[in-house]
Amino acid sequence: MKITEIIDNELPKSEPLIKTHLQPFWLAVFNYAFTKMVKKGFYSLKIKNAENYNLRDPNKSNIIYANHCCWWDGIIGYLLCNKIFKTNMHMMIEELRRFPLLSKIGAFSVEKDSPQSAVKALNYSLEVLENPENSLWIFPQGSVNPPDYRPIKFASGISYLYKKSNGVNLIPIAHRYNFIREDRPEIFIEIGKPVILDGDLPENINRKKFTQFLEDNFTNLLDKQRENICQGNMEGYELFFQSRLCLAKLIEKHFTWFVRTFNA
């Protein structure tokens, strides 16, 4: 049985195998560890339109959805929620039994290739979204795809959550990892304008049409970000962090200056 069939059958609510148990100590530990990892792996992290997050309805919780192109995505989402948005991030993770400690920082389980488990995770997500201080971070494509993979297709979970919630902010996030001029890639994050939703879908918009609307809106955000970066247009991006230059780059920088002093 497919997950869409299970959702339409309105199964009773049930809980995932592992739920979240946020603990300040582990949040601080992972904040430090993830920050060190990202600074080691990337030269910089830049954010565009961070102010769009403030356009949300603060009395409602958030569903933050992003493209999923590599292993780093979840870590970037965690840092964005905790350091920029200041919100409690929750995320469903496959095979969480292998890393149960992640439940201390917002992870809850969903079993791979199990529609029943997916419904449990979705229903638990609705409980999470009852608290306006919470944010649910999801990858609605449901799989890891190259950053320029098209067409963008969403699973039915995001429209299910919207229909069943009592109102929620939908906040799209586009991100890319690009080598520009440095020895390590740079992270570019663009925050889209929130779609603020309240109550059930209008009668003339079913879940399929609503999902199509979100797909088109998200594709447009991703395509514009790609076009701007490919053209070297970094206007609007603000620096969140920048790592130190590696030894080779330092030598190159100072050696070039040293040589130029003789040519002056």
C-alpha positions as CSV (number, residue, x, y, z in Angstrom):
1,M,0.0,0.0,0.0
2,K,1.3,3.5,-1.0
3,I,1.7,6.3,1.6
4,T,-0.9,8.4,-0.3
5,E,-3.5,5.6,0.1
6,I,-2.7,5.3,3.8
7,I,-3.0,9.1,4.3
8,D,-6.4,9.1,2.5
9,N,-7.6,6.3,4.7
10,E,-7.1,8.5,7.8
11,L,-5.4,6.0,10.1
12,P,-5.5,6.7,13.8
13,K,-2.7,8.8,15.2
14,S,0.4,6.9,16.4
15,E,3.9,7.8,17.4
16,P,7.3,7.1,15.8
17,L,9.6,4.6,17.4
18,I,11.9,7.5,18.6
19,K,10.5,10.9,19.5
20,T,12.4,14.1,20.1
21,H,13.7,14.9,23.6
22,L,15.4,18.4,23.4
23,Q,18.1,18.9,25.9
24,P,20.0,22.2,26.3
25,F,23.3,20.4,27.0
26,W,23.3,18.4,23.8
27,L,22.0,21.4,21.8
28,A,25.1,23.3,23.0
29,V,27.4,20.4,22.2
30,F,26.1,19.9,18.7
31,N,26.0,23.7,18.0
32,Y,29.7,23.7,18.8
33,A,30.5,20.5,16.9
34,F,28.5,21.3,13.8
35,T,29.9,24.8,13.6
36,K,33.5,23.5,13.7
37,M,32.7,20.9,11.1
38,V,31.2,23.4,8.7
39,K,34.0,25.9,9.2
40,K,36.5,23.2,8.4
41,G,34.7,21.9,5.3
42,F,33.7,25.3,3.8
43,Y,35.3,28.7,3.3
44,S,32.2,30.7,4.1
45,L,28.4,30.7,4.6
46,K,26.4,33.5,3.2
47,I,22.7,34.2,3.6
48,K,20.3,36.2,1.5
49,N,16.9,37.7,2.5
50,A,17.2,36.4,6.1
51,E,14.6,39.2,7.0
52,N,12.0,37.2,5.1
53,Y,11.8,34.9,8.1
54,N,10.4,37.8,10.1
55,L,7.4,38.1,7.7
56,R,6.0,34.9,9.2
57,D,3.1,34.8,11.6
58,P,4.8,34.4,15.0
59,N,1.7,32.9,16.5
60,K,2.1,29.9,14.2
61,S,4.7,27.2,13.9
62,N,6.9,26.7,10.8
63,I,7.3,24.1,8.2
64,I,10.7,25.0,6.7
65,Y,11.4,23.1,3.4
66,A,14.6,22.9,1.4
67,N,16.2,21.1,-1.4
68,H,18.3,18.0,-0.5
69,C,21.5,17.6,-2.5
70,C,24.1,16.2,-0.1
71,W,25.0,15.0,3.4
72,W,25.6,18.5,4.8
73,D,22.0,19.7,4.3
74,G,20.7,18.6,7.7
75,I,23.6,20.1,9.6
76,I,23.2,23.4,7.7
77,G,19.4,23.3,8.5
78,Y,20.2,22.8,12.2
79,L,22.6,25.7,12.4
80,L,20.2,28.0,10.5
81,C,17.4,27.2,12.9
82,N,19.4,27.5,16.1
83,K,21.7,30.4,15.2
84,I,19.7,32.5,12.8
85,F,16.0,31.8,13.3
86,K,16.2,30.9,17.0
87,T,13.6,28.2,16.7
88,N,13.4,24.6,17.9
89,M,14.2,22.5,14.9
90,H,12.6,19.1,14.5
91,M,13.5,16.7,11.6
92,M,12.4,13.2,10.7
93,I,15.5,11.0,10.1
94,E,15.7,7.5,8.6
95,E,17.6,4.8,10.6
96,L,17.7,7.0,13.7
97,R,18.2,3.8,15.8
98,R,21.8,4.0,14.6
99,F,22.2,7.5,16.0
100,P,19.6,7.9,18.9
101,L,21.6,10.8,20.4
102,L,20.2,13.0,17.6
103,S,16.8,12.8,19.3
104,K,18.3,15.2,21.9
105,I,18.6,17.9,19.3
106,G,15.3,17.5,17.5
107,A,15.4,14.3,15.4
108,F,12.6,11.7,15.4
109,S,12.5,8.5,13.5
110,V,10.9,7.3,10.2
111,E,11.6,3.9,8.8
112,K,12.8,3.6,5.3
113,D,10.4,2.1,2.8
114,S,7.6,1.8,5.4
115,P,4.4,3.8,4.5
116,Q,3.0,3.0,8.0
117,S,6.1,4.5,9.6
118,A,5.9,7.5,7.4
119,V,2.3,8.2,8.5
120,K,3.4,7.8,12.2
121,A,6.1,10.4,11.6
122,L,3.6,12.8,9.8
123,N,1.1,12.5,12.7
124,Y,3.9,13.1,15.2
125,S,4.9,16.2,13.1
126,L,1.4,17.6,13.7
127,E,2.0,17.4,17.4
128,V,5.3,19.2,17.0
129,L,3.5,21.9,15.0
130,E,1.1,22.7,17.7
131,N,3.8,24.7,19.5
132,P,4.5,28.0,17.7
133,E,8.1,27.9,19.0
134,N,8.8,24.8,16.9
135,S,9.9,24.4,13.3
136,L,9.7,21.3,11.3
137,W,12.5,21.0,8.7
138,I,11.7,18.8,5.8
139,F,13.0,17.8,2.4
140,P,9.8,17.4,0.5
141,Q,11.4,15.8,-2.6
142,G,11.9,12.8,-0.4
143,S,15.3,11.9,-1.8
144,V,18.8,13.3,-2.4
145,N,19.1,14.8,-5.8
146,P,21.7,16.9,-7.6
147,P,21.2,20.6,-7.0
148,D,20.0,21.3,-10.6
149,Y,17.8,18.2,-10.9
150,R,14.5,19.1,-12.5
151,P,11.6,18.8,-12.4
152,I,11.1,19.5,-8.7
153,K,8.5,17.1,-7.4
154,F,7.2,17.0,-3.8
155,A,5.9,14.0,-1.9
156,S,2.4,14.4,-0.5
157,G,3.5,14.9,3.1
158,I,3.7,18.7,3.0
159,S,0.2,19.2,1.8
160,Y,-1.1,16.6,4.3
161,L,0.5,18.5,7.2
162,Y,-0.9,21.8,5.9
163,K,-4.4,20.4,5.6
164,K,-4.3,18.8,9.1
165,S,-2.6,21.7,11.0
166,N,-4.4,24.6,12.6
167,G,-2.4,27.1,10.7
168,V,1.3,27.1,9.8
169,N,4.0,29.2,8.1
170,L,5.6,27.5,5.0
171,I,9.1,28.9,4.6
172,P,11.1,27.8,1.5
173,I,15.0,27.6,1.7
174,A,17.2,27.4,-1.4
175,H,20.9,26.5,-0.9
176,R,23.9,25.8,-3.0
177,Y,27.5,24.7,-2.4
178,N,29.8,26.3,-4.9
179,F,33.5,26.7,-5.5
180,I,34.1,30.4,-6.3
181,R,37.6,31.7,-5.7
182,E,38.8,29.9,-2.6
183,D,40.3,26.4,-1.8
184,R,37.0,25.2,-0.3
185,P,33.4,25.6,-1.4
186,E,31.1,28.3,-0.2
187,I,27.5,27.9,1.1
188,F,24.8,30.2,-0.3
189,I,21.5,30.2,1.4
190,E,18.4,32.2,0.2
191,I,15.3,32.5,2.4
192,G,12.1,32.7,0.4
193,K,9.0,34.6,1.5
194,P,6.8,32.6,3.8
195,V,3.4,31.3,2.6
196,I,1.2,31.8,5.6
197,L,-1.7,29.4,5.7
198,D,-4.6,29.1,8.1
199,G,-7.2,26.4,8.2
200,D,-8.2,23.9,5.5
201,L,-7.5,24.2,1.8
202,P,-10.0,26.3,-0.1
203,E,-12.6,24.2,-1.8
204,N,-11.3,24.9,-5.3
205,I,-7.7,23.8,-4.4
206,N,-7.1,20.2,-3.7
207,R,-3.9,18.7,-2.3
208,K,-2.5,17.9,-5.7
209,K,-3.0,21.5,-7.0
210,F,-1.6,22.9,-3.8
211,T,1.5,20.7,-4.0
212,Q,1.9,21.9,-7.7
213,F,1.8,25.5,-6.5
214,L,4.5,24.8,-3.9
215,E,6.6,23.0,-6.5
216,D,6.4,25.9,-9.0
217,N,7.2,28.5,-6.4
218,F,10.2,26.5,-5.1
219,T,11.5,25.8,-8.6
220,N,11.4,29.5,-9.3
221,L,13.4,30.3,-6.1
222,L,16.0,27.7,-6.9
223,D,16.4,28.8,-10.6
224,K,16.8,32.4,-9.7
225,Q,19.5,31.6,-7.1
226,R,21.4,29.4,-9.6
227,E,21.2,32.1,-12.3
228,N,22.5,34.9,-10.0
229,I,25.4,32.8,-8.6
230,C,26.4,31.6,-12.1
231,Q,26.5,35.2,-13.3
232,G,28.6,36.2,-10.3
233,N,25.8,38.3,-8.9
234,M,26.2,38.0,-5.1
235,E,24.2,41.1,-4.2
236,G,22.1,40.7,-1.1
237,Y,24.2,37.9,0.5
238,E,25.4,38.7,4.0
239,L,28.4,36.9,5.5
240,F,27.5,34.6,8.4
241,F,31.0,33.2,8.8
242,Q,34.3,33.1,7.0
243,S,37.1,30.6,7.7
244,R,40.7,31.4,7.8
245,L,42.8,31.0,4.6
246,C,44.7,27.8,4.3
247,L,48.5,27.8,4.3
248,A,48.8,27.7,0.5
249,K,46.4,30.6,0.1
250,L,48.3,32.6,2.8
251,I,51.6,32.0,1.1
252,E,50.0,33.0,-2.3
253,K,48.6,36.2,-0.8
254,H,51.7,37.4,1.0
255,F,54.1,36.2,-1.7
256,T,52.2,38.2,-4.3
257,W,52.4,41.3,-2.1
258,F,56.1,40.7,-1.5
259,V,56.8,40.4,-5.3
260,R,54.8,43.5,-6.1
261,T,57.0,45.6,-3.7
262,F,59.9,45.0,-6.0
263,N,57.9,46.1,-9.1
264,A,56.7,49.3,-7.5
